[in-house]
Amino acid sequence: MRDITRPEVWAPNAERVELSVNAGMRSMERGAGGWWRAEPLAPGDRYGFRLDGGPVRPDPRSLHQPDGPHGESRIVDPAVFDRPRWEGVELRGKALYELHVGTFTAGGTFDDAIGQLDHLVELGVGGVELLPVNDFAGRRGWGYDGVGQYATHDAYGGPEAFVRFVDACHARGLGVVLDVVYNHFGPEGNYLAEFGPYFTDRHETPWGPAVNLDDEGSREVRDFLLGAMHQWVFLFGIDGFRIDAVHAFQDDSDYHFLAEIADRAREWEAQLGRPLFVTAESDLNQPAMVSPTGSSPDARGMDAQWADDVHHALHSFFTGERQGYYVDFGSVDVLAKALTEVFVHDGGHSTFRDKAWGTPVDRDSDLYDGHSFVVFIQNHDQVGNRAVGDRVGQSLEPGAYAAAAALYLLGPFTPLVFMGEEWNATSRFPFFSHLGPELGPHVTAGRAREFEAMGWADTVPDPQAESTFINSKLRWEEVSQRSHQRVFDWYRTLLRLRRELPGAMDPSLSATHAEIVDDDTLVLHRPGFAVAVTRAEREVDVPLTGDVLAAWDEPRRLDDGRLAIPGPGVVIVAE
């Protein structure tokens, strides 16, 4: 573990590096490999680096930027991280709860979020998954244009508050998963290129030169990112990562960076004696993503990956939307395939991409199982990347919403609940940011252009407007309102069944089967129980005769013992 009070920086091309400390200048000593070091500072000291007489820049490995990514760095007291050992929690297969700190509560800080953790315990999730909390430009934003990979965003309370939040989660038995973004860094406040070859022209990306994972100097860049992950685990005590958009990684090396992350995570687990849960957002539809490293040349070793096809199948089936990337979804046949085989696009033609896409999932594989796939009916992307950030519950009748929830929460996967979904929150979650005057207008204009291919409305909330951020905050008073309380009770019931039914946590894909009743109705058979859903606006007979474990609206028992579901709706039956 590095000494976090000692300023040190990698600047291999610099002739001279000076340390700015509390407005004074000190020289730094050059060491091996282009590293410059100085004597330790005191907690609270403000500092920065000046390269070859240029402007003072913040520490790329700063733990706190009180004035944002343009300001000086602050030394954090190491005593903040002294606390009892955490035994850990196994998150694979447990329900996760995705939240954005700034909009989860009215106050928008870690300390405010602590006040709502008991709600998550009552709901029955196993852990929280935080949108990025590392430093980014401005006071508000999603966090995916971060620039301080080691620093906790000041608007959320800084590193001390993050430690309190993690400890509060652990005290309640909740794990903490952190979203990290390593396929690109934000445009504002990004000074890394001044320090060294953090980027390479060897690859082009939508953001410009790629993060240097395979060119000259890439060993230090990879260690820089691995060091950030090590810090979040060993200093802050988090329990896992969600790695953003790994399909955008540019790495032609023999040892892919994702595989290296997976191998390091296994080493860290052994050192700590507790599990780590490392997931990837990938739209490649490749089972190799979740196959152990070494099992094949393309194996990446992730514990799980997000499975967008399951979302698309559920969303399109219940809403009827078929535009944009939903074009190949919507039918009951596609829904059945997604719920049992994960990837709808598994080698066939993708109309939206206009090419063949994906590789089939082996339902009998010994390398991965259903828990290797994170599924959802909402998340920050699928809500926020709609024109106005509307939630799916605003488009569905209550029975259809309940049915969609039952299918993904009781399937063989690792489910993820998006904040507020559990009571069908009315607050929207459009994209928002707080960039400076040079970049802000471009974000506003680019956001408006983004939806042309989707055929959605032209009226898009201005991401730079503070009102867009304020209106995205959850309205916690809704939870106690009758219609919202009913949805919350339903989610609690589903998550209780997931914990208590012997077959609900069974990750076997081969033990999961979908039975199509008609174009609007499907039965998902799981070990020991079945979930029958219909989107029809009528009563539908289903071939189930067992005891009813739960239902949105009470089904009618027919003379032959079969059940008739009021539609749209859902019933869960013992088998």
N, C-alpha and C positions, 0 to 999 in steps of 0.2 A: 504494500500500500504506500503510495507516494505521500510525502509530507505536504499537506495542503496549505501550510503557512509559508512554504518556500517558493518564491517566484522562479520559474524555469520555463523556457520556451524554445521550440524548435524553429530556427531561422537559418537554414544552411547557406543561404546566399548573402547574408548580411555581413558587412565588414565591421560594424559596430552596433551593439545593442545597449541601450541605457534603460535603467529602471526609474520610472517616475513614482515617487512615494510621497503622498501627502503634499504634493506640489513641489517637491524637491527632486533632484536628479542624482542617481548613483550609477556607476559603471557596473557592467555584468561581465562575468568571465566566460569565455568560450571553451566548451568541452568537446569531447568526441562526438562525431556524428552530426555536427551542426547545432548542438544544444548549448544554450546560454543559461547560466545560473547565478543566483545571488543568495545572500544570507536570508534566513527566515524573517518574516515580518510579524507584527502583533495582530491579534484579532481586531477587526474593525479598520485596519489600515486600508487606504485607497491607493491603488497602484495601476500602472500600465507600462507598456513597452514602447520605446522610440527606436526605430530602426534607421541607422545611417542618417541621423539628423532629421528625419521626417516627423510627421505628427504622432502624438501619443495614441497608441491603440490599446484596446482592452486585451486581457489575457485570453487566448483561445480556450484555455482550460479553466477559466474563472468559474467559481461556484455561485457567484452572485454579481449581478449588474444592477445596482440600485437605481441608476439613471438610464437604464436601457442599454442596447448594444453599442451605442456610440460613446457611452461614458466610461469612466474608470471602473476597474474591478474592485471588489471588497474581499478582504481576507475573512473567512468564516472560522469561528472558534471550533477547533476539533472536538471540544467537549460536547458540542451539540449532538455528536454522533455516538456518544457513549450511552448505551442503554442495554437492557437485558436481552439475552439471546432469544431469537424467534425460532420456534420449532418448524415453522413452515406449514404449507397446506397444499395438497394435491389439487390443482385446478383443472386438470384434463378431464373433460366430461361434466364438470360443474358449470352451472349457469353463471355467466359473467354479466356485469352491468356497465355499459359504456356511458361515461359522463364527461362533459366539458366543464371544467372547474368554474369558468367565468359566468356560465349561464345556468348552472345547477341550482344556484341560490340567488337571492336578490343581491347579497353582498359580493358574491363572486370570488371568494377566497377559500383557501384550504380550511381555515378555521370555521368559516360558515358551513362548509360541506360536512365537517365533523358533526354538526348539529342534526344532519339528516341520515347519518349512518344507521341509526336504529331502524329507520324505515326500510333500509335495504335488508337488514337482518329479518325483520318481520316479513318482507317479501319472500325471502328464502334463497337469495343468490349466494354463490360461494366466493365471489370476488368482484372487485371493481376494475374496469379498464379505462384508464385516463387518456383523453386526447393529449397531445404533446404538452408538456409543462416546461420544457426548456425555453430559454430566452428567445424572444422574437421582437421585431420592431413594433412600437406602439403599445398601448395598454390593453387592447382588445384584439382578438383574432382567434382563428381555429388552432393556430400553432404549427401548421405544416410548412411554414416558411421560416423556420427557426434558424438562428445563426449562432447562438451560444449553446453548444452541445452539452456542456457541463453545468451551465447556470440554470437555476430554477427561476422561472418568470417572476419578476418582482410584484406585478399586479396581483398575483395569487397569494402573496405573502412571503415569497423568497424561500430559501432552503430550510430555515428554522421551522417555518409553518408546514413545509412539506414533510419534514420529519415527524411533526406532531400528527399530521394526517395519517401517515403510514402506520404509526404506532397505534392510533385510534382504530384503524381498520383491523390491525392484528389483534388488538384487545377484544374485538368482537368476532374473531375467527375468520375475518375476510382477508383474502389475498389481494395484492395490488399488482396489476399489469400496467406497464407504461408503453405508450405509443411513441416510437422513435422514427425519425425520418433521415435516412442516409442515402437516398437516391439523388438528392439535391439539397442545397442550402438556400435560405432566403436571399433576396437581392439587396435588401436594405440592412446596413450594419454588418455586412459580410466582408471582413478584412483578411480572410485566411490567405488569399492569393498573395498578399504582401509579405507573408511570413515564409511561405514555401510552396512547393508544387502540390497543393491540395487538389488541383484540377488538371485535367489533361485534354488536349485537343485531339487525342487519339480517337475519341468518341464524341459524337454530337448528341445532344439531348434537347428536349423542348425548352430547357432552362439555359442552354448554352453548353460550354465545355463540361464534360462529365466529372463527377467526383473521381479522383485518381485511385482506382483500386487495382490497376494492373500495369501502370507505366513506371518510369523511373521515379523513385521516391515513394512509391506506393506502400512500402512496408511501414513507414512512419505514419502515413495517412490511415492505413488499416488499424494500426496500434492506437491512433488518436480516437477512432470510433470505438474500438474494443475497450479502450480505457474509460470512455464515457459510460459504456454499459457496465463495466466492472464497478465504477463509482456508484451507479444507481443501485446495484445489488449489494455491495459490501458496505457502503456508507449509509445509504437511505433505507436499505432493507427490502427493496421491492422483490416481487415473486415471479416476474416474467416480463416479456416484451411482446408487443405487436409491431412488426417491422413493416413500415409503410411501402406500398407499391414496389415490391421487389422485382417485378417484371421490368422496371425501369433501371435496375442496376446494370452498369456496363463493366463487365469483368471477364476478360478472356484468359485469365491466368489458369494454371493447372489446378490451383486450389481455390475454388470459388469462395468469395467472401462469406456467403451464407453458410457454406459448409464449415468454414472456420468459426463463425459465430456459434453454430451448433456444437462443435467440438469444445469450444471454450466453455459453453454453458454446462456441458457434462463435467468438465473439470471443476467448475465453480460449485456445482452441486456436491461433488465429493468433498471439497474443502469445507463447505458450510454444513453438510449433513442435512440438507433440505432440498425439496424439488424446485426446479425452475421451469416455467412454461413459456416456450418461445414459439410465437406464431408469426405467420407471414401473410400479408395481403398480396395475393397473386391472382391475376386473371388468365394465367397460362393454361390452366386446367391440366396440370401435369402431376400425377401421383408421385413422381420422383421428388417433388418438393417436400413431402412428408415421409420419405423413405430414409432410413438411417444412413449416415455418411458411410461410404465404402461399399454399400450394397449394389451400387451401379455408378458409372462415371458421372451421371447427372444427379445423383442423390444429394439433396441439400440438408437433410437431417432436421427439418423443422418439426416441432411437436404437433403443430396443426397449421392449417391454412384457411383463410376465409373462402367460403364457397358461395360466390355470387349467384351461380346458377340456381341454387335452392331458393334464394331470395327472389330471383326473377320469376321462377315458376310459381311461387306462392303469390307474389304481388300481381302478376298478370292474370292468373286464374281467378282471383277474387275481385280484382278491380276491372278487368276487361281491357286494360291498357295494352296496346300492341305496337306502339310507336317506338322509334329508336332501337335501343338494344333489347327491347321486349318483343321484337318482331317474330322471333322463333318460339315464343312462349305463349301461354294462355290456355292450352288445351289440358284436359284431364290426363291424357296420355303422357304429356311432357311433365306434368306434376308428379305422376307416378314414378317416372324415370328419375327425376331429381331426388325424390324422397328415398329411393332405394339404391341408386347408382351414383348419386352426387352430381356428376358432370352431365349436363344435357349435351353440351358440345364436347364430344369425346372422340373426335377424329372425323366427324362429318362436316358438312358445309355450314358455316355461320353466315347468315344473310347480312347481319350488321357489319361484320368484318370483311365479307365477300371473299372468304377463303376457308379452307379446312382448318379446324381448330381442335386442340385438345387430344388427350389420350384416355382410354377407358380406365376406370377404377376397377381393381380386382376385388370383388366382394369377399373373397376367401383369403386375401393376402395376410401373410404373417408379418409384413413390414409396417402396416398401418391398419387402422380400423375406423369406425364411424366417428369416434372421438377426435380423430385427426382432422376433422372438418368443422369449422366454426360457422354456424348458420344463424339466420336472423330474418325478421320481417321488416326491421328498420335498423339503420345505423346512421352515423353522421354523414356518410357519403350519400346513401340512398335517399335520405331526407334532404340534406343540404344541397345536393346537386340537382334538385328540382328547381324550377324557375322561381317559385315563391317559398320554397322550403316547407311545403305542406306535408303533414304526416299522413300515413296511409289510413289511419283511423278516421280522418276527415272525409274519406271517400267511400267508406264501407258501412254497411248496416252492422249493428252490434253483434249479431249472430255470426256474420262472416268474419268479423275481426276476431271473435272468440275462437272460431274454427281455425283460422290461420295460426293463431298463437298456440293452440293445442298441437298442431302438426309439428311445429318446429321445437317446441319445448319438450315434447314427449317422443321425439325421434331419436335415432341412435347417434346423434351428433353432440358437439359442444355448443350449447345455445348462448346467444348474446342478446340481452335486452338493452334497448336504447333508452336513455333517461326519459322518464315521463311516459313511456309506452305502457307501463304497467297500470296506469289509470286512464289511458287514452287522452293524454294531455292535448290541449288545444293550441298551446304555443308552438309557433313554427321554428324552424332552424335553418334559415338561409345562410349562405356564406357571408361572412363579415370580416373586415380587416381594419387596420388603423395605420396605414402606411403614410409616408410624408408626401408633400405636394408634387414631387417629381414622379413618383410611381403610382400614387393613389388614383388619379384620373384614368390611367391605363387599365388598372384593375376594374374600375367601374365599367369602362367601355368593353373590355374583354369579356366580362361576365355577361353582358347583354348579348354579345355575339355567340356565346357558348351554346345557347339553346336552340339555335336555328335547326340543327340536325335532328333534334328531338321533337320539333313541331310544337313546343310548348308556348305559352303566352309570351308576348313581347315585354310585358311589364315585369321587370325584375327589380327587387329591392336593391338600392344602392349599397354595396358592401361597405363603403366608407362612411356611411351615415351612422351616427351613434344610435339612432332610433332602431336601426336594423338589429344591432346588438341587444339593446334593451328589450325589444319585443321578443327576443329569442329566449329570455329567461323563463324558467319553469314557474308556473303559478301554483304554488303548493296548496293554496286554499281549495283547489279543485278536488283534492283527494277525498275530502269529507262530503262532497256533493254526491247525491244519490246515484246518478248514472255513472260517475267516475268511481265511486266506491264499489259498485258492482263489478266493474272491470278489474279493479285491484283485488277484490276477493277471488275472482276467477284466476288471475295470475298466481295468487298465493296457493290456490287449490292445485293448479297445474304443477307448480314447483314442489309442493308437498308430495304429490303423486310421483314426481320424478325421483324424489328421495326415498319414498317408501315402497313403491311397487318393485318387487324383485327384478323384473325384466326391464324396468325403465332406464336403468343405467347400463344395460347390456350394450356394448359398442359394436356388436356383431352386425355387419351389413347383410350377411347371408341369412341371418335370422329375422330380417325385416322384409315384409312383403306388402305390396300395394294391390288391392282388389278394386277394379273399376266397376261401379254399379251402373252408372249412366254418365252422360256427358257432363253432368253437374255434381256428381257424387263419387266419393272415394272412401275406401276403408284401408287404413294403415294398420297392418297386423304386426304387433310387437310380441316378444316373449311374455305370455300370460295375460295380455290385454290387447284391445284394439281401439283405434280412434276413427270414428266415422264422421265425415264432414260432408256438407252439401252447400252449394252456393245458390241452389234453386229457391225461388220465391214460392215454395209450396211444401207440403209434407212429403217426405220421401221414405219409402220402406228400405231398410238395410238388412242384410243377412246375418244379423247378430242376435243371439238369444240369451247371453249371459247377464249377470248382475250389472246394473248401471253403477259405475263408480263416480261419475260426474257428468253433468250436462249443462249446456247454457240455458236451454229451455227444456222442460221435462218431456221426454219422448213418450209416445203412446205404445203400449204393449198390444200387439195384434193377437188374434185367436191362436195362431200357430206358434206364438212365442217370440216372433220377430219384433223388431222395434221400428217405429215410424218417427223420424226426426222432423220437428218443425223447422222449416227452412227460411232463410239460411241459418245454419246452426251446426252443432257438434254434440256428440255423445261419446263417452269413454266407457267401455264395457269390458268386464272380465272374460277371459277365454280359458 
